[in-house]
Each structure stands twice: as C-alpha cells, then as structure tokens.
Amino acid sequence: LGPPTSLESYWRQRLTSMEEEELGLLRAAAVIGRPAVVDEIVQVAEVSSQDAELLLKRLENGGWLRRGANGWLPSSAPLGVEVRDAAPAELLRTARL
C-alpha cells in the first residue's frame, strides 16, 4: 500500500480537481488573510458575484471555507497557508490593494 499521504499532499490533490471558479474564491479568501465579506472575495478572485454565494457555500460544505462572524476564511490556518503559497503572484498583488 505504501506510506500514508501527508495532509499537505491530500489538500494539493483535492485542489487540482476543484472547479476554476471555486478555486479562485478559495485562493482569494486565503490571500486576503483575514475574514472577508463576499464582495471583497469576488473582487480579488475576479469572478462573477452572481454565483459567488452559492460557490462559497459549496466550499464551506466541502470543508474548504468557514463563515466567521466577520466574513469568510479558510477552514484552518494550515489550509490557508497551503492555498496562499500556491496562489499566483498577481492574485497576491490584487489582494494587497
């Protein structure tokens, strides 16, 4: 069977199979680095706000994001770091603006 996969590789494998819009929203939430409202995440992800709430809910149901009192954020700090570190540089620049 081989050695068990690490949690890091498990997340990486799941990320590669994620739909592009969901991945964009997850990356945006991670690079913002704090709880963020839907409008902020949509602006950074550069996706349509029309389906954002539904996609964010799917990410929450999948264990990727959680909704805190002040907005959306990755479900865990290690996941947030993993996603942020893999995010394209231009997304990081957009989040800082």
C-alpha positions in Angstrom: 0.0 0.0 0.0 2.8 2.4 0.6 3.2 5.2 3.2 0.2 7.3 4.1 -0.1 10.5 2.2 0.6 13.7 4.1 -2.2 16.2 4.8 -0.4 18.6 2.6 -0.5 16.3 -0.4 -4.1 15.4 0.3 -5.1 19.0 0.1 -3.0 19.5 -3.0 -4.7 16.6 -4.8 -8.1 17.9 -3.9 -7.2 21.4 -5.1 -6.2 20.1 -8.5 -9.7 18.6 -9.0 -11.5 21.8 -8.0 -13.6 23.9 -10.4 -11.8 27.0 -11.5 -14.3 29.5 -10.0 -14.3 27.7 -6.7 -10.5 27.6 -6.6 -10.4 31.3 -7.4 -12.7 32.1 -4.5 -10.8 29.9 -2.1 -7.5 31.4 -3.2 -8.9 34.9 -2.8 -10.1 34.2 0.7 -6.7 32.8 1.6 -4.6 35.7 0.2 -6.8 38.3 1.9 -5.6 36.8 5.1 -8.5 37.8 7.3 -12.2 37.2 7.4 -13.6 38.8 4.3 -17.1 39.6 3.0 -18.3 38.2 -0.3 -17.7 41.5 -2.2 -14.0 41.5 -1.2 -13.5 37.9 -2.2 -15.3 38.4 -5.5 -13.2 41.5 -6.3 -9.9 39.7 -5.6 -10.9 36.5 -7.4 -12.3 38.5 -10.3 -15.3 36.2 -10.7 -18.9 37.0 -11.2 -20.7 37.9 -8.0 -23.9 36.3 -9.3 -22.9 32.7 -8.2 -20.4 33.6 -5.5 -22.6 33.0 -2.5 -23.6 29.5 -3.8 -20.0 28.7 -4.6 -18.8 29.9 -1.2 -21.5 27.7 0.4 -20.2 24.7 -1.6 -16.7 25.4 -0.4 -18.0 25.6 3.2 -19.8 22.3 2.8 -16.7 20.7 1.3 -14.6 21.8 4.4 -12.6 24.4 2.5 -14.0 27.6 4.0 -15.9 28.6 7.1 -18.1 31.6 7.7 -17.0 33.6 10.7 -18.7 36.5 12.4 -16.8 38.9 10.2 -16.7 37.0 6.9 -15.4 34.0 5.1 -11.9 32.5 5.7 -10.1 29.2 5.1 -11.4 26.4 7.4 -8.0 26.1 9.0 -4.8 28.1 9.2 -2.6 25.4 7.6 -5.0 25.1 4.7 -5.0 28.9 4.3 -1.2 28.9 4.2 -1.1 26.0 1.7 -3.6 27.7 -0.6 -2.0 31.1 -0.3 1.5 29.8 -1.0 0.2 28.1 -4.2 -1.7 31.2 -5.4 -0.4 33.1 -8.5 1.6 36.2 -7.7 -0.8 38.5 -9.4 -3.6 37.4 -7.1 -1.4 38.2 -4.1 -0.8 41.7 -5.5 -4.5 42.2 -6.1 -5.3 41.2 -2.5 -2.9 43.9 -1.2 -4.6 46.7 -3.0 
